[in-house]
Amino acid sequence: MIKAIIWDMDGVIIDSETHYQRLEKEFLGRLGIFADTSVLASYMGTPFSHYFPILAEKYGSSKSIDEAAVEYQDRKSV
């Protein structure tokens, strides 16, 4: 019989969001997107495919969303 369920959202048990933000900032920098941490924080919880085109246009990245998404997924699985 199940007596308890632990549902861990980022930041509840451990703060993993700061780790993800640092890696995301480094990754985006390689694509020519040098966004401030506060800008990236405003997209926290938003899928990459939704905010990347906005940042790419604002900061002038030459990568397509498809190319960037493949690289992003490859980096996340490392």
mmCIF file of the N, C-alpha and C atoms, coordinates in Angstrom:
data_MODEL
# 
_entry.id   MODEL 
# 
loop_
_atom_site.group_PDB 
_atom_site.id 
_atom_site.type_symbol 
_atom_site.label_atom_id 
_atom_site.label_alt_id 
_atom_site.label_comp_id 
_atom_site.label_asym_id 
_atom_site.label_entity_id 
_atom_site.label_seq_id 
_atom_site.pdbx_PDB_ins_code 
_atom_site.Cartn_x 
_atom_site.Cartn_y 
_atom_site.Cartn_z 
_atom_site.occupancy 
_atom_site.B_iso_or_equiv 
_atom_site.pdbx_formal_charge 
_atom_site.auth_seq_id 
_atom_site.auth_comp_id 
_atom_site.auth_asym_id 
_atom_site.auth_atom_id 
_atom_site.pdbx_PDB_model_num 
ATOM 1   N N  . MET A 1 1  ? 0.833  -1.172 0.000   1.00 0.00 ? 1  MET A N  1 
ATOM 2   C CA . MET A 1 1  ? 0.000  0.000  0.000   1.00 0.00 ? 1  MET A CA 1 
ATOM 3   C C  . MET A 1 1  ? 0.886  1.247  0.000   1.00 0.00 ? 1  MET A C  1 
ATOM 4   N N  . ILE A 1 2  ? 0.562  2.198  -0.863  1.00 0.00 ? 2  ILE A N  1 
ATOM 5   C CA . ILE A 1 2  ? 1.300  3.459  -0.925  1.00 0.00 ? 2  ILE A CA 1 
ATOM 6   C C  . ILE A 1 2  ? 0.857  4.347  0.230   1.00 0.00 ? 2  ILE A C  1 
ATOM 7   N N  . LYS A 1 3  ? 1.840  4.819  1.007   1.00 0.00 ? 3  LYS A N  1 
ATOM 8   C CA . LYS A 1 3  ? 1.529  5.679  2.147   1.00 0.00 ? 3  LYS A CA 1 
ATOM 9   C C  . LYS A 1 3  ? 1.892  7.135  1.896   1.00 0.00 ? 3  LYS A C  1 
ATOM 10  N N  . ALA A 1 4  ? 2.761  7.366  0.933   1.00 0.00 ? 4  ALA A N  1 
ATOM 11  C CA . ALA A 1 4  ? 3.165  8.737  0.642   1.00 0.00 ? 4  ALA A CA 1 
ATOM 12  C C  . ALA A 1 4  ? 3.716  8.823  -0.777  1.00 0.00 ? 4  ALA A C  1 
ATOM 13  N N  . ILE A 1 5  ? 3.615  9.985  -1.339  1.00 0.00 ? 5  ILE A N  1 
ATOM 14  C CA . ILE A 1 5  ? 4.183  10.269 -2.657  1.00 0.00 ? 5  ILE A CA 1 
ATOM 15  C C  . ILE A 1 5  ? 4.966  11.565 -2.530  1.00 0.00 ? 5  ILE A C  1 
ATOM 16  N N  . ILE A 1 6  ? 6.198  11.566 -3.024  1.00 0.00 ? 6  ILE A N  1 
ATOM 17  C CA . ILE A 1 6  ? 7.000  12.781 -3.034  1.00 0.00 ? 6  ILE A CA 1 
ATOM 18  C C  . ILE A 1 6  ? 6.984  13.329 -4.450  1.00 0.00 ? 6  ILE A C  1 
ATOM 19  N N  . TRP A 1 7  ? 6.498  14.535 -4.587  1.00 0.00 ? 7  TRP A N  1 
ATOM 20  C CA . TRP A 1 7  ? 6.440  15.204 -5.883  1.00 0.00 ? 7  TRP A CA 1 
ATOM 21  C C  . TRP A 1 7  ? 7.447  16.335 -5.829  1.00 0.00 ? 7  TRP A C  1 
ATOM 22  N N  . ASP A 1 8  ? 8.566  16.207 -6.538  1.00 0.00 ? 8  ASP A N  1 
ATOM 23  C CA . ASP A 1 8  ? 9.629  17.197 -6.459  1.00 0.00 ? 8  ASP A CA 1 
ATOM 24  C C  . ASP A 1 8  ? 9.588  18.128 -7.656  1.00 0.00 ? 8  ASP A C  1 
ATOM 25  N N  . MET A 1 9  ? 9.242  19.355 -7.417  1.00 0.00 ? 9  MET A N  1 
ATOM 26  C CA . MET A 1 9  ? 9.344  20.402 -8.428  1.00 0.00 ? 9  MET A CA 1 
ATOM 27  C C  . MET A 1 9  ? 10.708 21.046 -8.209  1.00 0.00 ? 9  MET A C  1 
ATOM 28  N N  . ASP A 1 10 ? 11.349 21.564 -9.258  1.00 0.00 ? 10 ASP A N  1 
ATOM 29  C CA . ASP A 1 10 ? 12.659 22.200 -9.076  1.00 0.00 ? 10 ASP A CA 1 
ATOM 30  C C  . ASP A 1 10 ? 12.584 23.237 -7.976  1.00 0.00 ? 10 ASP A C  1 
ATOM 31  N N  . GLY A 1 11 ? 13.521 23.120 -7.034  1.00 0.00 ? 11 GLY A N  1 
ATOM 32  C CA . GLY A 1 11 ? 13.605 24.081 -5.953  1.00 0.00 ? 11 GLY A CA 1 
ATOM 33  C C  . GLY A 1 11 ? 12.914 23.667 -4.679  1.00 0.00 ? 11 GLY A C  1 
ATOM 34  N N  . VAL A 1 12 ? 12.151 22.584 -4.710  1.00 0.00 ? 12 VAL A N  1 
ATOM 35  C CA . VAL A 1 12 ? 11.460 22.141 -3.502  1.00 0.00 ? 12 VAL A CA 1 
ATOM 36  C C  . VAL A 1 12 ? 12.426 21.385 -2.599  1.00 0.00 ? 12 VAL A C  1 
ATOM 37  N N  . ILE A 1 13 ? 13.048 20.344 -3.113  1.00 0.00 ? 13 ILE A N  1 
ATOM 38  C CA . ILE A 1 13 ? 13.990 19.555 -2.325  1.00 0.00 ? 13 ILE A CA 1 
ATOM 39  C C  . ILE A 1 13 ? 15.416 20.060 -2.553  1.00 0.00 ? 13 ILE A C  1 
ATOM 40  N N  . ILE A 1 14 ? 15.785 20.271 -3.805  1.00 0.00 ? 14 ILE A N  1 
ATOM 41  C CA . ILE A 1 14 ? 17.085 20.860 -4.122  1.00 0.00 ? 14 ILE A CA 1 
ATOM 42  C C  . ILE A 1 14 ? 16.874 21.981 -5.135  1.00 0.00 ? 14 ILE A C  1 
ATOM 43  N N  . ASP A 1 15 ? 17.778 22.946 -5.137  1.00 0.00 ? 15 ASP A N  1 
ATOM 44  C CA . ASP A 1 15 ? 17.680 24.052 -6.089  1.00 0.00 ? 15 ASP A CA 1 
ATOM 45  C C  . ASP A 1 15 ? 18.517 23.727 -7.314  1.00 0.00 ? 15 ASP A C  1 
ATOM 46  N N  . SER A 1 16 ? 17.912 23.103 -8.300  1.00 0.00 ? 16 SER A N  1 
ATOM 47  C CA . SER A 1 16 ? 18.627 22.752 -9.526  1.00 0.00 ? 16 SER A CA 1 
ATOM 48  C C  . SER A 1 16 ? 18.504 23.848 -10.581 1.00 0.00 ? 16 SER A C  1 
ATOM 49  N N  . GLU A 1 17 ? 17.625 24.804 -10.370 1.00 0.00 ? 17 GLU A N  1 
ATOM 50  C CA . GLU A 1 17 ? 17.385 25.838 -11.376 1.00 0.00 ? 17 GLU A CA 1 
ATOM 51  C C  . GLU A 1 17 ? 18.623 26.694 -11.623 1.00 0.00 ? 17 GLU A C  1 
ATOM 52  N N  . THR A 1 18 ? 19.402 27.003 -10.594 1.00 0.00 ? 18 THR A N  1 
ATOM 53  C CA . THR A 1 18 ? 20.606 27.808 -10.801 1.00 0.00 ? 18 THR A CA 1 
ATOM 54  C C  . THR A 1 18 ? 21.615 27.073 -11.686 1.00 0.00 ? 18 THR A C  1 
ATOM 55  N N  . HIS A 1 19 ? 21.686 25.762 -11.541 1.00 0.00 ? 19 HIS A N  1 
ATOM 56  C CA . HIS A 1 19 ? 22.562 24.948 -12.384 1.00 0.00 ? 19 HIS A CA 1 
ATOM 57  C C  . HIS A 1 19 ? 22.099 25.016 -13.845 1.00 0.00 ? 19 HIS A C  1 
ATOM 58  N N  . TYR A 1 20 ? 20.805 24.837 -14.065 1.00 0.00 ? 20 TYR A N  1 
ATOM 59  C CA . TYR A 1 20 ? 20.263 24.897 -15.423 1.00 0.00 ? 20 TYR A CA 1 
ATOM 60  C C  . TYR A 1 20 ? 20.447 26.279 -16.040 1.00 0.00 ? 20 TYR A C  1 
ATOM 61  N N  . GLN A 1 21 ? 20.254 27.327 -15.243 1.00 0.00 ? 21 GLN A N  1 
ATOM 62  C CA . GLN A 1 21 ? 20.414 28.685 -15.771 1.00 0.00 ? 21 GLN A CA 1 
ATOM 63  C C  . GLN A 1 21 ? 21.846 28.937 -16.231 1.00 0.00 ? 21 GLN A C  1 
ATOM 64  N N  . ARG A 1 22 ? 22.823 28.478 -15.454 1.00 0.00 ? 22 ARG A N  1 
ATOM 65  C CA . ARG A 1 22 ? 24.217 28.665 -15.823 1.00 0.00 ? 22 ARG A CA 1 
ATOM 66  C C  . ARG A 1 22 ? 24.542 27.927 -17.121 1.00 0.00 ? 22 ARG A C  1 
ATOM 67  N N  . LEU A 1 23 ? 24.096 26.670 -17.220 1.00 0.00 ? 23 LEU A N  1 
ATOM 68  C CA . LEU A 1 23 ? 24.349 25.886 -18.436 1.00 0.00 ? 23 LEU A CA 1 
ATOM 69  C C  . LEU A 1 23 ? 23.641 26.490 -19.639 1.00 0.00 ? 23 LEU A C  1 
ATOM 70  N N  . GLU A 1 24 ? 22.414 26.973 -19.426 1.00 0.00 ? 24 GLU A N  1 
ATOM 71  C CA . GLU A 1 24 ? 21.653 27.571 -20.517 1.00 0.00 ? 24 GLU A CA 1 
ATOM 72  C C  . GLU A 1 24 ? 22.336 28.851 -21.004 1.00 0.00 ? 24 GLU A C  1 
ATOM 73  N N  . LYS A 1 25 ? 22.823 29.667 -20.082 1.00 0.00 ? 25 LYS A N  1 
ATOM 74  C CA . LYS A 1 25 ? 23.498 30.909 -20.454 1.00 0.00 ? 25 LYS A CA 1 
ATOM 75  C C  . LYS A 1 25 ? 24.757 30.600 -21.264 1.00 0.00 ? 25 LYS A C  1 
ATOM 76  N N  . GLU A 1 26 ? 25.525 29.590 -20.859 1.00 0.00 ? 26 GLU A N  1 
ATOM 77  C CA . GLU A 1 26 ? 26.721 29.177 -21.610 1.00 0.00 ? 26 GLU A CA 1 
ATOM 78  C C  . GLU A 1 26 ? 26.344 28.672 -22.996 1.00 0.00 ? 26 GLU A C  1 
ATOM 79  N N  . PHE A 1 27 ? 25.313 27.843 -23.067 1.00 0.00 ? 27 PHE A N  1 
ATOM 80  C CA . PHE A 1 27 ? 24.873 27.294 -24.355 1.00 0.00 ? 27 PHE A CA 1 
ATOM 81  C C  . PHE A 1 27 ? 24.431 28.408 -25.295 1.00 0.00 ? 27 PHE A C  1 
ATOM 82  N N  . LEU A 1 28 ? 23.587 29.300 -24.806 1.00 0.00 ? 28 LEU A N  1 
ATOM 83  C CA . LEU A 1 28 ? 23.093 30.391 -25.651 1.00 0.00 ? 28 LEU A CA 1 
ATOM 84  C C  . LEU A 1 28 ? 24.233 31.303 -26.084 1.00 0.00 ? 28 LEU A C  1 
ATOM 85  N N  . GLY A 1 29 ? 25.225 31.497 -25.226 1.00 0.00 ? 29 GLY A N  1 
ATOM 86  C CA . GLY A 1 29 ? 26.383 32.299 -25.596 1.00 0.00 ? 29 GLY A CA 1 
ATOM 87  C C  . GLY A 1 29 ? 27.118 31.721 -26.781 1.00 0.00 ? 29 GLY A C  1 
ATOM 88  N N  . ARG A 1 30 ? 27.195 30.394 -26.861 1.00 0.00 ? 30 ARG A N  1 
ATOM 89  C CA . ARG A 1 30 ? 27.831 29.744 -28.018 1.00 0.00 ? 30 ARG A CA 1 
ATOM 90  C C  . ARG A 1 30 ? 27.051 29.976 -29.301 1.00 0.00 ? 30 ARG A C  1 
ATOM 91  N N  . LEU A 1 31 ? 25.767 30.294 -29.156 1.00 0.00 ? 31 LEU A N  1 
ATOM 92  C CA . LEU A 1 31 ? 24.932 30.580 -30.328 1.00 0.00 ? 31 LEU A CA 1 
ATOM 93  C C  . LEU A 1 31 ? 24.889 32.075 -30.638 1.00 0.00 ? 31 LEU A C  1 
ATOM 94  N N  . GLY A 1 32 ? 25.669 32.861 -29.891 1.00 0.00 ? 32 GLY A N  1 
ATOM 95  C CA . GLY A 1 32 ? 25.698 34.305 -30.127 1.00 0.00 ? 32 GLY A CA 1 
ATOM 96  C C  . GLY A 1 32 ? 24.635 35.069 -29.364 1.00 0.00 ? 32 GLY A C  1 
ATOM 97  N N  . ILE A 1 33 ? 23.991 34.418 -28.417 1.00 0.00 ? 33 ILE A N  1 
ATOM 98  C CA . ILE A 1 33 ? 22.953 35.074 -27.614 1.00 0.00 ? 33 ILE A CA 1 
ATOM 99  C C  . ILE A 1 33 ? 23.534 35.321 -26.228 1.00 0.00 ? 33 ILE A C  1 
ATOM 100 N N  . PHE A 1 34 ? 23.838 36.584 -25.948 1.00 0.00 ? 34 PHE A N  1 
ATOM 101 C CA . PHE A 1 34 ? 24.432 36.954 -24.672 1.00 0.00 ? 34 PHE A CA 1 
ATOM 102 C C  . PHE A 1 34 ? 23.405 37.705 -23.838 1.00 0.00 ? 34 PHE A C  1 
ATOM 103 N N  . ALA A 1 35 ? 22.403 36.970 -23.419 1.00 0.00 ? 35 ALA A N  1 
ATOM 104 C CA . ALA A 1 35 ? 21.302 37.543 -22.650 1.00 0.00 ? 35 ALA A CA 1 
ATOM 105 C C  . ALA A 1 35 ? 21.679 37.634 -21.177 1.00 0.00 ? 35 ALA A C  1 
ATOM 106 N N  . ASP A 1 36 ? 21.203 38.679 -20.537 1.00 0.00 ? 36 ASP A N  1 
ATOM 107 C CA . ASP A 1 36 ? 21.389 38.868 -19.108 1.00 0.00 ? 36 ASP A CA 1 
ATOM 108 C C  . ASP A 1 36 ? 20.645 37.776 -18.344 1.00 0.00 ? 36 ASP A C  1 
ATOM 109 N N  . THR A 1 37 ? 21.140 37.439 -17.173 1.00 0.00 ? 37 THR A N  1 
ATOM 110 C CA . THR A 1 37 ? 20.509 36.406 -16.347 1.00 0.00 ? 37 THR A CA 1 
ATOM 111 C C  . THR A 1 37 ? 19.055 36.732 -16.059 1.00 0.00 ? 37 THR A C  1 
ATOM 112 N N  . SER A 1 38 ? 18.739 38.007 -15.862 1.00 0.00 ? 38 SER A N  1 
ATOM 113 C CA . SER A 1 38 ? 17.345 38.389 -15.581 1.00 0.00 ? 38 SER A CA 1 
ATOM 114 C C  . SER A 1 38 ? 16.439 38.149 -16.784 1.00 0.00 ? 38 SER A C  1 
ATOM 115 N N  . VAL A 1 39 ? 16.989 38.301 -17.987 1.00 0.00 ? 39 VAL A N  1 
ATOM 116 C CA . VAL A 1 39 ? 16.212 38.016 -19.201 1.00 0.00 ? 39 VAL A CA 1 
ATOM 117 C C  . VAL A 1 39 ? 15.914 36.524 -19.268 1.00 0.00 ? 39 VAL A C  1 
ATOM 118 N N  . LEU A 1 40 ? 16.937 35.704 -19.032 1.00 0.00 ? 40 LEU A N  1 
ATOM 119 C CA . LEU A 1 40 ? 16.745 34.258 -19.068 1.00 0.00 ? 40 LEU A CA 1 
ATOM 120 C C  . LEU A 1 40 ? 15.794 33.801 -17.971 1.00 0.00 ? 40 LEU A C  1 
ATOM 121 N N  . ALA A 1 41 ? 15.868 34.427 -16.807 1.00 0.00 ? 41 ALA A N  1 
ATOM 122 C CA . ALA A 1 41 ? 14.981 34.071 -15.695 1.00 0.00 ? 41 ALA A CA 1 
ATOM 123 C C  . ALA A 1 41 ? 13.523 34.327 -16.056 1.00 0.00 ? 41 ALA A C  1 
ATOM 124 N N  . SER A 1 42 ? 13.274 35.301 -16.912 1.00 0.00 ? 42 SER A N  1 
ATOM 125 C CA . SER A 1 42 ? 11.889 35.598 -17.297 1.00 0.00 ? 42 SER A CA 1 
ATOM 126 C C  . SER A 1 42 ? 11.276 34.481 -18.147 1.00 0.00 ? 42 SER A C  1 
ATOM 127 N N  . TYR A 1 43 ? 12.127 33.618 -18.702 1.00 0.00 ? 43 TYR A N  1 
ATOM 128 C CA . TYR A 1 43 ? 11.648 32.489 -19.505 1.00 0.00 ? 43 TYR A CA 1 
ATOM 129 C C  . TYR A 1 43 ? 11.677 31.161 -18.734 1.00 0.00 ? 43 TYR A C  1 
ATOM 130 N N  . MET A 1 44 ? 11.972 31.221 -17.442 1.00 0.00 ? 44 MET A N  1 
ATOM 131 C CA . MET A 1 44 ? 12.033 30.009 -16.623 1.00 0.00 ? 44 MET A CA 1 
ATOM 132 C C  . MET A 1 44 ? 10.700 29.259 -16.701 1.00 0.00 ? 44 MET A C  1 
ATOM 133 N N  . GLY A 1 45 ? 10.782 27.969 -16.986 1.00 0.00 ? 45 GLY A N  1 
ATOM 134 C CA . GLY A 1 45 ? 9.575  27.151 -17.102 1.00 0.00 ? 45 GLY A CA 1 
ATOM 135 C C  . GLY A 1 45 ? 8.964  27.155 -18.490 1.00 0.00 ? 45 GLY A C  1 
ATOM 136 N N  . THR A 1 46 ? 9.526  27.949 -19.400 1.00 0.00 ? 46 THR A N  1 
ATOM 137 C CA . THR A 1 46 ? 9.032  28.041 -20.770 1.00 0.00 ? 46 THR A CA 1 
ATOM 138 C C  . THR A 1 46 ? 9.828  27.079 -21.642 1.00 0.00 ? 46 THR A C  1 
ATOM 139 N N  . PRO A 1 47 ? 9.172  26.328 -22.507 1.00 0.00 ? 47 PRO A N  1 
ATOM 140 C CA . PRO A 1 47 ? 9.915  25.421 -23.390 1.00 0.00 ? 47 PRO A CA 1 
ATOM 141 C C  . PRO A 1 47 ? 10.908 26.183 -24.280 1.00 0.00 ? 47 PRO A C  1 
ATOM 142 N N  . PHE A 1 48 ? 12.066 25.570 -24.490 1.00 0.00 ? 48 PHE A N  1 
ATOM 143 C CA . PHE A 1 48 ? 13.120 26.158 -25.316 1.00 0.00 ? 48 PHE A CA 1 
ATOM 144 C C  . PHE A 1 48 ? 12.587 26.584 -26.680 1.00 0.00 ? 48 PHE A C  1 
ATOM 145 N N  . SER A 1 49 ? 11.745 25.756 -27.273 1.00 0.00 ? 49 SER A N  1 
ATOM 146 C CA . SER A 1 49 ? 11.227 26.044 -28.616 1.00 0.00 ? 49 SER A CA 1 
ATOM 147 C C  . SER A 1 49 ? 10.359 27.301 -28.650 1.00 0.00 ? 49 SER A C  1 
ATOM 148 N N  . HIS A 1 50 ? 9.858  27.733 -27.507 1.00 0.00 ? 50 HIS A N  1 
ATOM 149 C CA . HIS A 1 50 ? 9.038  28.943 -27.459 1.00 0.00 ? 50 HIS A CA 1 
ATOM 150 C C  . HIS A 1 50 ? 9.868  30.213 -27.267 1.00 0.00 ? 50 HIS A C  1 
ATOM 151 N N  . TYR A 1 51 ? 10.909 30.137 -26.446 1.00 0.00 ? 51 TYR A N  1 
ATOM 152 C CA . TYR A 1 51 ? 11.649 31.372 -26.199 1.00 0.00 ? 51 TYR A CA 1 
ATOM 153 C C  . TYR A 1 51 ? 12.891 31.542 -27.079 1.00 0.00 ? 51 TYR A C  1 
ATOM 154 N N  . PHE A 1 52 ? 13.434 30.469 -27.627 1.00 0.00 ? 52 PHE A N  1 
ATOM 155 C CA . PHE A 1 52 ? 14.627 30.621 -28.464 1.00 0.00 ? 52 PHE A CA 1 
ATOM 156 C C  . PHE A 1 52 ? 14.397 31.541 -29.653 1.00 0.00 ? 52 PHE A C  1 
ATOM 157 N N  . PRO A 1 53 ? 13.306 31.398 -30.419 1.00 0.00 ? 53 PRO A N  1 
ATOM 158 C CA . PRO A 1 53 ? 13.114 32.307 -31.558 1.00 0.00 ? 53 PRO A CA 1 
ATOM 159 C C  . PRO A 1 53 ? 13.062 33.789 -31.141 1.00 0.00 ? 53 PRO A C  1 
ATOM 160 N N  . ILE A 1 54 ? 12.508 34.063 -29.977 1.00 0.00 ? 54 ILE A N  1 
ATOM 161 C CA . ILE A 1 54 ? 12.436 35.444 -29.485 1.00 0.00 ? 54 ILE A CA 1 
ATOM 162 C C  . ILE A 1 54 ? 13.839 35.969 -29.203 1.00 0.00 ? 54 ILE A C  1 
ATOM 163 N N  . LEU A 1 55 ? 14.637 35.158 -28.491 1.00 0.00 ? 55 LEU A N  1 
ATOM 164 C CA . LEU A 1 55 ? 15.998 35.571 -28.173 1.00 0.00 ? 55 LEU A CA 1 
ATOM 165 C C  . LEU A 1 55 ? 16.877 35.637 -29.416 1.00 0.00 ? 55 LEU A C  1 
ATOM 166 N N  . ALA A 1 56 ? 16.697 34.692 -30.338 1.00 0.00 ? 56 ALA A N  1 
ATOM 167 C CA . ALA A 1 56 ? 17.492 34.672 -31.569 1.00 0.00 ? 56 ALA A CA 1 
ATOM 168 C C  . ALA A 1 56 ? 17.253 35.944 -32.383 1.00 0.00 ? 56 ALA A C  1 
ATOM 169 N N  . GLU A 1 57 ? 16.014 36.374 -32.442 1.00 0.00 ? 57 GLU A N  1 
ATOM 170 C CA . GLU A 1 57 ? 15.707 37.602 -33.184 1.00 0.00 ? 57 GLU A CA 1 
ATOM 171 C C  . GLU A 1 57 ? 16.273 38.822 -32.456 1.00 0.00 ? 57 GLU A C  1 
ATOM 172 N N  . LYS A 1 58 ? 16.098 38.861 -31.147 1.00 0.00 ? 58 LYS A N  1 
ATOM 173 C CA . LYS A 1 58 ? 16.551 40.015 -30.358 1.00 0.00 ? 58 LYS A CA 1 
ATOM 174 C C  . LYS A 1 58 ? 18.069 40.148 -30.368 1.00 0.00 ? 58 LYS A C  1 
ATOM 175 N N  . TYR A 1 59 ? 18.787 39.014 -30.259 1.00 0.00 ? 59 TYR A N  1 
ATOM 176 C CA . TYR A 1 59 ? 20.240 39.053 -30.146 1.00 0.00 ? 59 TYR A CA 1 
ATOM 177 C C  . TYR A 1 59 ? 20.965 38.676 -31.432 1.00 0.00 ? 59 TYR A C  1 
ATOM 178 N N  . GLY A 1 60 ? 20.222 38.328 -32.478 1.00 0.00 ? 60 GLY A N  1 
ATOM 179 C CA . GLY A 1 60 ? 20.813 38.098 -33.782 1.00 0.00 ? 60 GLY A CA 1 
ATOM 180 C C  . GLY A 1 60 ? 21.526 36.770 -33.982 1.00 0.00 ? 60 GLY A C  1 
ATOM 181 N N  . SER A 1 61 ? 20.993 35.687 -33.447 1.00 0.00 ? 61 SER A N  1 
ATOM 182 C CA . SER A 1 61 ? 21.609 34.377 -33.672 1.00 0.00 ? 61 SER A CA 1 
ATOM 183 C C  . SER A 1 61 ? 21.279 33.879 -35.069 1.00 0.00 ? 61 SER A C  1 
ATOM 184 N N  . SER A 1 62 ? 22.257 33.251 -35.694 1.00 0.00 ? 62 SER A N  1 
ATOM 185 C CA . SER A 1 62 ? 22.050 32.739 -37.055 1.00 0.00 ? 62 SER A CA 1 
ATOM 186 C C  . SER A 1 62 ? 21.513 31.309 -37.069 1.00 0.00 ? 62 SER A C  1 
ATOM 187 N N  . LYS A 1 63 ? 21.404 30.671 -35.909 1.00 0.00 ? 63 LYS A N  1 
ATOM 188 C CA . LYS A 1 63 ? 20.910 29.290 -35.846 1.00 0.00 ? 63 LYS A CA 1 
ATOM 189 C C  . LYS A 1 63 ? 19.398 29.261 -36.033 1.00 0.00 ? 63 LYS A C  1 
ATOM 190 N N  . SER A 1 64 ? 18.936 28.245 -36.752 1.00 0.00 ? 64 SER A N  1 
ATOM 191 C CA . SER A 1 64 ? 17.500 28.032 -36.869 1.00 0.00 ? 64 SER A CA 1 
ATOM 192 C C  . SER A 1 64 ? 17.020 27.361 -35.587 1.00 0.00 ? 64 SER A C  1 
ATOM 193 N N  . ILE A 1 65 ? 15.739 27.403 -35.351 1.00 0.00 ? 65 ILE A N  1 
ATOM 194 C CA . ILE A 1 65 ? 15.181 26.754 -34.159 1.00 0.00 ? 65 ILE A CA 1 
ATOM 195 C C  . ILE A 1 65 ? 15.449 25.259 -34.203 1.00 0.00 ? 65 ILE A C  1 
ATOM 196 N N  . ASP A 1 66 ? 15.392 24.650 -35.380 1.00 0.00 ? 66 ASP A N  1 
ATOM 197 C CA . ASP A 1 66 ? 15.634 23.207 -35.494 1.00 0.00 ? 66 ASP A CA 1 
ATOM 198 C C  . ASP A 1 66 ? 17.076 22.849 -35.129 1.00 0.00 ? 66 ASP A C  1 
ATOM 199 N N  . GLU A 1 67 ? 18.031 23.620 -35.663 1.00 0.00 ? 67 GLU A N  1 
ATOM 200 C CA . GLU A 1 67 ? 19.441 23.374 -35.332 1.00 0.00 ? 67 GLU A CA 1 
ATOM 201 C C  . GLU A 1 67 ? 19.701 23.583 -33.845 1.00 0.00 ? 67 GLU A C  1 
ATOM 202 N N  . ALA A 1 68 ? 19.173 24.671 -33.317 1.00 0.00 ? 68 ALA A N  1 
ATOM 203 C CA . ALA A 1 68 ? 19.394 25.000 -31.909 1.00 0.00 ? 68 ALA A CA 1 
ATOM 204 C C  . ALA A 1 68 ? 18.748 23.967 -30.993 1.00 0.00 ? 68 ALA A C  1 
ATOM 205 N N  . ALA A 1 69 ? 17.565 23.501 -31.353 1.00 0.00 ? 69 ALA A N  1 
ATOM 206 C CA . ALA A 1 69 ? 16.859 22.524 -30.520 1.00 0.00 ? 69 ALA A CA 1 
ATOM 207 C C  . ALA A 1 69 ? 17.628 21.206 -30.450 1.00 0.00 ? 69 ALA A C  1 
ATOM 208 N N  . VAL A 1 70 ? 18.209 20.774 -31.557 1.00 0.00 ? 70 VAL A N  1 
ATOM 209 C CA . VAL A 1 70 ? 19.002 19.539 -31.571 1.00 0.00 ? 70 VAL A CA 1 
ATOM 210 C C  . VAL A 1 70 ? 20.218 19.703 -30.657 1.00 0.00 ? 70 VAL A C  1 
ATOM 211 N N  . GLU A 1 71 ? 20.923 20.823 -30.797 1.00 0.00 ? 71 GLU A N  1 
ATOM 212 C CA . GLU A 1 71 ? 22.089 21.073 -29.949 1.00 0.00 ? 71 GLU A CA 1 
ATOM 213 C C  . GLU A 1 71 ? 21.683 21.177 -28.478 1.00 0.00 ? 71 GLU A C  1 
ATOM 214 N N  . TYR A 1 72 ? 20.558 21.823 -28.219 1.00 0.00 ? 72 TYR A N  1 
ATOM 215 C CA . TYR A 1 72 ? 20.069 21.986 -26.846 1.00 0.00 ? 72 TYR A CA 1 
ATOM 216 C C  . TYR A 1 72 ? 19.771 20.627 -26.216 1.00 0.00 ? 72 TYR A C  1 
ATOM 217 N N  . GLN A 1 73 ? 19.089 19.767 -26.940 1.00 0.00 ? 73 GLN A N  1 
ATOM 218 C CA . GLN A 1 73 ? 18.774 18.430 -26.420 1.00 0.00 ? 73 GLN A CA 1 
ATOM 219 C C  . GLN A 1 73 ? 20.043 17.619 -26.200 1.00 0.00 ? 73 GLN A C  1 
ATOM 220 N N  . ASP A 1 74 ? 21.003 17.747 -27.122 1.00 0.00 ? 74 ASP A N  1 
ATOM 221 C CA . ASP A 1 74 ? 22.279 17.038 -26.957 1.00 0.00 ? 74 ASP A CA 1 
ATOM 222 C C  . ASP A 1 74 ? 22.995 17.499 -25.690 1.00 0.00 ? 74 ASP A C  1 
ATOM 223 N N  . ARG A 1 75 ? 22.971 18.800 -25.416 1.00 0.00 ? 75 ARG A N  1 
ATOM 224 C CA . ARG A 1 75 ? 23.638 19.345 -24.226 1.00 0.00 ? 75 ARG A CA 1 
ATOM 225 C C  . ARG A 1 75 ? 22.926 18.930 -22.937 1.00 0.00 ? 75 ARG A C  1 
ATOM 226 N N  . LYS A 1 76 ? 21.599 18.867 -22.983 1.00 0.00 ? 76 LYS A N  1 
ATOM 227 C CA . LYS A 1 76 ? 20.834 18.497 -21.783 1.00 0.00 ? 76 LYS A CA 1 
ATOM 228 C C  . LYS A 1 76 ? 21.076 17.055 -21.376 1.00 0.00 ? 76 LYS A C  1 
ATOM 229 N N  . SER A 1 77 ? 21.393 16.213 -22.343 1.00 0.00 ? 77 SER A N  1 
ATOM 230 C CA . SER A 1 77 ? 21.558 14.794 -22.035 1.00 0.00 ? 77 SER A CA 1 
ATOM 231 C C  . SER A 1 77 ? 22.980 14.438 -21.612 1.00 0.00 ? 77 SER A C  1 
ATOM 232 N N  . VAL A 1 78 ? 23.863 15.417 -21.564 1.00 0.00 ? 78 VAL A N  1 
ATOM 233 C CA . VAL A 1 78 ? 25.270 15.177 -21.169 1.00 0.00 ? 78 VAL A CA 1 
ATOM 234 C C  . VAL A 1 78 ? 25.366 15.067 -19.664 1.00 0.00 ? 78 VAL A C  1 
# 
